[in-house]
Amino acid sequence: MAGTLRDILDAAARDVFPPPDGRTTVVPQASHRDAGVLSFTAHSVVFTDEDPRWVREAVRRTDCDALAATMNARFLTAFMERTGRRSESVDALLVGSPLPGEPSLALEEIKEPDHPRVVYARRRRDEVRAWAADGGVLVLGRGVAGRLEVSVEVDEGARQRGLGRRLVGAARQLAAEPVWAQIAPGNARSMRAFQAAGYLPVGAEALLLLP
């Protein structure tokens, strides 16, 4: 399989995936900020500027099933030690295609650069924009390989009313391209909200962050 990291992500957004052959593909990072692992059905993609020979040897040393090796704790620990990076979690990776029309809820763009959600997002994304709704915040920005990523925050008092689903659905209407989401698998509320809004799971991702 050939192509850049962005090529692989663009294909996955169209439901075109690497071959399920149990192999690991190594591609260069798209930026200095982001390194990590993508896990698709029976195929992994490691995006790093490290020597691919080191990656393959580290995968071999996990001494586990090839289908699980790149998400194995031994490999991820070795990867972090090699690069001096850190990782927070292995996330489910979902994507939603753009939708026509206007959002069904009132959104006001947040212009304050010191808004807490904007500040947080700018640590991991470029071209960040944020909108406030009654009871929540929607954030869009360019993350891994320039893909458009979404995150939302719903106030405690506004939860279990469908606001999260409407916010992530609004992201698909604000975008003119696929919208990506990284979600901790244990966050059942968030997983259900994104899936109810039409986002589809494509794989898993372990993102290695700069210290």
Contacts in CASP RR format, 6 or more apart in sequence:
PFRMAT RR
TARGET T0000
AUTHOR 0000-0000-0000
METHOD contacts of the structure
MODEL  1
MAGTLRDILDAAARDVFPPPDGRTTVVPQASHRDAGVLSFTAHSVVFTDE
DPRWVREAVRRTDCDALAATMNARFLTAFMERTGRRSESVDALLVGSPLP
GEPSLALEEIKEPDHPRVVYARRRRDEVRAWAADGGVLVLGRGVAGRLEV
SVEVDEGARQRGLGRRLVGAARQLAAEPVWAQIAPGNARSMRAFQAAGYL
PVGAEALLLLP
1 8 0 8 1.000
1 18 0 8 1.000
1 19 0 8 1.000
1 25 0 8 1.000
1 43 0 8 1.000
3 27 0 8 1.000
4 27 0 8 1.000
4 28 0 8 1.000
4 30 0 8 1.000
4 145 0 8 1.000
5 27 0 8 1.000
5 28 0 8 1.000
5 29 0 8 1.000
5 30 0 8 1.000
5 45 0 8 1.000
5 47 0 8 1.000
5 144 0 8 1.000
5 145 0 8 1.000
6 30 0 8 1.000
6 145 0 8 1.000
6 146 0 8 1.000
6 147 0 8 1.000
8 18 0 8 1.000
8 25 0 8 1.000
8 27 0 8 1.000
8 38 0 8 1.000
8 45 0 8 1.000
9 144 0 8 1.000
9 145 0 8 1.000
9 147 0 8 1.000
9 180 0 8 1.000
10 178 0 8 1.000
11 17 0 8 1.000
12 40 0 8 1.000
12 95 0 8 1.000
12 202 0 8 1.000
12 203 0 8 1.000
13 95 0 8 1.000
13 96 0 8 1.000
13 97 0 8 1.000
13 178 0 8 1.000
13 180 0 8 1.000
13 202 0 8 1.000
15 200 0 8 1.000
17 40 0 8 1.000
17 41 0 8 1.000
17 43 0 8 1.000
17 202 0 8 1.000
18 25 0 8 1.000
18 40 0 8 1.000
18 43 0 8 1.000
18 45 0 8 1.000
19 43 0 8 1.000
20 40 0 8 1.000
20 41 0 8 1.000
20 42 0 8 1.000
20 43 0 8 1.000
21 42 0 8 1.000
21 43 0 8 1.000
22 42 0 8 1.000
22 43 0 8 1.000
22 44 0 8 1.000
22 66 0 8 1.000
22 67 0 8 1.000
23 43 0 8 1.000
23 44 0 8 1.000
23 66 0 8 1.000
24 43 0 8 1.000
24 44 0 8 1.000
24 45 0 8 1.000
24 46 0 8 1.000
24 55 0 8 1.000
24 56 0 8 1.000
24 59 0 8 1.000
24 66 0 8 1.000
24 69 0 8 1.000
24 70 0 8 1.000
25 43 0 8 1.000
25 44 0 8 1.000
25 45 0 8 1.000
25 46 0 8 1.000
26 45 0 8 1.000
26 46 0 8 1.000
26 47 0 8 1.000
26 48 0 8 1.000
26 52 0 8 1.000
26 55 0 8 1.000
26 56 0 8 1.000
27 45 0 8 1.000
27 46 0 8 1.000
27 47 0 8 1.000
28 47 0 8 1.000
28 48 0 8 1.000
28 49 0 8 1.000
29 35 0 8 1.000
29 47 0 8 1.000
29 48 0 8 1.000
29 49 0 8 1.000
30 47 0 8 1.000
30 144 0 8 1.000
30 145 0 8 1.000
30 146 0 8 1.000
31 145 0 8 1.000
31 146 0 8 1.000
32 210 0 8 1.000
33 124 0 8 1.000
33 210 0 8 1.000
34 47 0 8 1.000
34 143 0 8 1.000
34 144 0 8 1.000
34 145 0 8 1.000
34 207 0 8 1.000
34 208 0 8 1.000
35 47 0 8 1.000
35 48 0 8 1.000
35 49 0 8 1.000
35 79 0 8 1.000
35 83 0 8 1.000
35 85 0 8 1.000
35 207 0 8 1.000
35 208 0 8 1.000
36 46 0 8 1.000
36 47 0 8 1.000
36 48 0 8 1.000
36 79 0 8 1.000
36 87 0 8 1.000
36 205 0 8 1.000
36 206 0 8 1.000
36 207 0 8 1.000
36 208 0 8 1.000
37 44 0 8 1.000
37 45 0 8 1.000
37 46 0 8 1.000
37 47 0 8 1.000
37 70 0 8 1.000
37 71 0 8 1.000
37 76 0 8 1.000
37 79 0 8 1.000
37 205 0 8 1.000
37 206 0 8 1.000
38 44 0 8 1.000
38 45 0 8 1.000
38 46 0 8 1.000
38 47 0 8 1.000
38 93 0 8 1.000
38 203 0 8 1.000
38 204 0 8 1.000
38 205 0 8 1.000
39 45 0 8 1.000
39 70 0 8 1.000
39 71 0 8 1.000
39 203 0 8 1.000
39 204 0 8 1.000
39 205 0 8 1.000
39 206 0 8 1.000
40 202 0 8 1.000
40 203 0 8 1.000
41 203 0 8 1.000
42 67 0 8 1.000
44 69 0 8 1.000
44 70 0 8 1.000
44 71 0 8 1.000
46 55 0 8 1.000
46 70 0 8 1.000
46 79 0 8 1.000
47 144 0 8 1.000
47 145 0 8 1.000
48 55 0 8 1.000
48 79 0 8 1.000
48 83 0 8 1.000
50 82 0 8 1.000
50 83 0 8 1.000
54 82 0 8 1.000
58 75 0 8 1.000
58 78 0 8 1.000
58 79 0 8 1.000
58 82 0 8 1.000
59 66 0 8 1.000
59 69 0 8 1.000
59 70 0 8 1.000
59 75 0 8 1.000
60 69 0 8 1.000
61 74 0 8 1.000
61 75 0 8 1.000
61 78 0 8 1.000
62 69 0 8 1.000
62 72 0 8 1.000
62 74 0 8 1.000
62 75 0 8 1.000
63 74 0 8 1.000
64 72 0 8 1.000
64 74 0 8 1.000
69 75 0 8 1.000
71 90 0 8 1.000
71 204 0 8 1.000
71 206 0 8 1.000
76 87 0 8 1.000
76 90 0 8 1.000
76 206 0 8 1.000
79 85 0 8 1.000
79 208 0 8 1.000
80 86 0 8 1.000
80 87 0 8 1.000
80 208 0 8 1.000
83 208 0 8 1.000
84 211 0 8 1.000
85 208 0 8 1.000
85 209 0 8 1.000
85 210 0 8 1.000
85 211 0 8 1.000
86 208 0 8 1.000
86 209 0 8 1.000
86 211 0 8 1.000
87 206 0 8 1.000
87 207 0 8 1.000
87 208 0 8 1.000
87 209 0 8 1.000
88 207 0 8 1.000
88 209 0 8 1.000
89 184 0 8 1.000
89 206 0 8 1.000
90 185 0 8 1.000
90 204 0 8 1.000
90 205 0 8 1.000
90 206 0 8 1.000
91 182 0 8 1.000
91 183 0 8 1.000
91 184 0 8 1.000
91 185 0 8 1.000
91 204 0 8 1.000
91 205 0 8 1.000
91 206 0 8 1.000
91 207 0 8 1.000
92 182 0 8 1.000
92 183 0 8 1.000
92 184 0 8 1.000
92 185 0 8 1.000
92 191 0 8 1.000
92 201 0 8 1.000
92 203 0 8 1.000
92 204 0 8 1.000
92 205 0 8 1.000
93 180 0 8 1.000
93 181 0 8 1.000
93 182 0 8 1.000
93 201 0 8 1.000
93 202 0 8 1.000
93 203 0 8 1.000
93 204 0 8 1.000
93 205 0 8 1.000
94 180 0 8 1.000
94 181 0 8 1.000
94 183 0 8 1.000
94 194 0 8 1.000
94 195 0 8 1.000
94 199 0 8 1.000
94 200 0 8 1.000
94 201 0 8 1.000
94 202 0 8 1.000
95 178 0 8 1.000
95 179 0 8 1.000
95 180 0 8 1.000
95 181 0 8 1.000
95 199 0 8 1.000
95 200 0 8 1.000
95 202 0 8 1.000
96 172 0 8 1.000
96 178 0 8 1.000
96 179 0 8 1.000
96 180 0 8 1.000
96 181 0 8 1.000
96 198 0 8 1.000
96 199 0 8 1.000
96 200 0 8 1.000
97 172 0 8 1.000
97 178 0 8 1.000
98 172 0 8 1.000
98 173 0 8 1.000
98 175 0 8 1.000
98 176 0 8 1.000
98 177 0 8 1.000
98 178 0 8 1.000
98 179 0 8 1.000
99 169 0 8 1.000
99 172 0 8 1.000
99 173 0 8 1.000
100 173 0 8 1.000
101 173 0 8 1.000
102 173 0 8 1.000
103 166 0 8 1.000
103 169 0 8 1.000
103 170 0 8 1.000
103 173 0 8 1.000
103 174 0 8 1.000
104 166 0 8 1.000
104 170 0 8 1.000
105 133 0 8 1.000
105 134 0 8 1.000
105 163 0 8 1.000
105 166 0 8 1.000
105 167 0 8 1.000
105 170 0 8 1.000
106 133 0 8 1.000
106 134 0 8 1.000
107 131 0 8 1.000
107 132 0 8 1.000
107 133 0 8 1.000
107 138 0 8 1.000
107 170 0 8 1.000
108 131 0 8 1.000
108 132 0 8 1.000
108 133 0 8 1.000
109 129 0 8 1.000
109 130 0 8 1.000
109 131 0 8 1.000
109 132 0 8 1.000
110 117 0 8 1.000
110 118 0 8 1.000
110 130 0 8 1.000
110 131 0 8 1.000
110 132 0 8 1.000
110 137 0 8 1.000
112 118 0 8 1.000
113 119 0 8 1.000
115 130 0 8 1.000
117 130 0 8 1.000
117 137 0 8 1.000
117 139 0 8 1.000
117 151 0 8 1.000
117 153 0 8 1.000
118 128 0 8 1.000
118 130 0 8 1.000
118 139 0 8 1.000
121 128 0 8 1.000
121 130 0 8 1.000
121 139 0 8 1.000
121 141 0 8 1.000
121 151 0 8 1.000
122 128 0 8 1.000
124 143 0 8 1.000
124 209 0 8 1.000
125 141 0 8 1.000
125 142 0 8 1.000
125 143 0 8 1.000
125 149 0 8 1.000
126 141 0 8 1.000
126 142 0 8 1.000
126 143 0 8 1.000
126 146 0 8 1.000
127 141 0 8 1.000
127 142 0 8 1.000
128 139 0 8 1.000
128 140 0 8 1.000
128 141 0 8 1.000
129 139 0 8 1.000
129 140 0 8 1.000
129 141 0 8 1.000
130 137 0 8 1.000
130 138 0 8 1.000
130 139 0 8 1.000
130 140 0 8 1.000
131 137 0 8 1.000
131 138 0 8 1.000
131 139 0 8 1.000
131 170 0 8 1.000
131 174 0 8 1.000
133 163 0 8 1.000
133 166 0 8 1.000
133 167 0 8 1.000
133 170 0 8 1.000
134 158 0 8 1.000
135 154 0 8 1.000
135 155 0 8 1.000
135 157 0 8 1.000
135 158 0 8 1.000
135 163 0 8 1.000
136 152 0 8 1.000
136 153 0 8 1.000
136 154 0 8 1.000
136 155 0 8 1.000
136 158 0 8 1.000
136 163 0 8 1.000
136 164 0 8 1.000
136 167 0 8 1.000
137 152 0 8 1.000
137 153 0 8 1.000
137 167 0 8 1.000
138 150 0 8 1.000
138 152 0 8 1.000
138 167 0 8 1.000
138 168 0 8 1.000
138 170 0 8 1.000
138 171 0 8 1.000
138 174 0 8 1.000
139 150 0 8 1.000
139 151 0 8 1.000
139 152 0 8 1.000
139 153 0 8 1.000
140 148 0 8 1.000
140 149 0 8 1.000
140 150 0 8 1.000
140 171 0 8 1.000
140 174 0 8 1.000
140 175 0 8 1.000
140 179 0 8 1.000
141 148 0 8 1.000
141 149 0 8 1.000
141 150 0 8 1.000
142 148 0 8 1.000
142 149 0 8 1.000
143 149 0 8 1.000
144 180 0 8 1.000
144 205 0 8 1.000
144 207 0 8 1.000
147 178 0 8 1.000
147 180 0 8 1.000
148 175 0 8 1.000
148 177 0 8 1.000
148 178 0 8 1.000
148 179 0 8 1.000
148 180 0 8 1.000
149 179 0 8 1.000
149 180 0 8 1.000
149 181 0 8 1.000
149 182 0 8 1.000
150 168 0 8 1.000
150 171 0 8 1.000
150 179 0 8 1.000
150 180 0 8 1.000
150 181 0 8 1.000
151 181 0 8 1.000
152 164 0 8 1.000
152 167 0 8 1.000
152 168 0 8 1.000
152 171 0 8 1.000
152 193 0 8 1.000
154 163 0 8 1.000
154 164 0 8 1.000
154 167 0 8 1.000
159 189 0 8 1.000
162 193 0 8 1.000
164 193 0 8 1.000
165 193 0 8 1.000
165 194 0 8 1.000
165 196 0 8 1.000
165 197 0 8 1.000
166 197 0 8 1.000
168 181 0 8 1.000
168 193 0 8 1.000
168 194 0 8 1.000
168 197 0 8 1.000
168 199 0 8 1.000
169 197 0 8 1.000
169 198 0 8 1.000
171 179 0 8 1.000
172 179 0 8 1.000
172 197 0 8 1.000
172 198 0 8 1.000
179 199 0 8 1.000
181 194 0 8 1.000
181 199 0 8 1.000
182 205 0 8 1.000
182 207 0 8 1.000
183 190 0 8 1.000
183 191 0 8 1.000
183 194 0 8 1.000
184 190 0 8 1.000
185 191 0 8 1.000
195 201 0 8 1.000
END
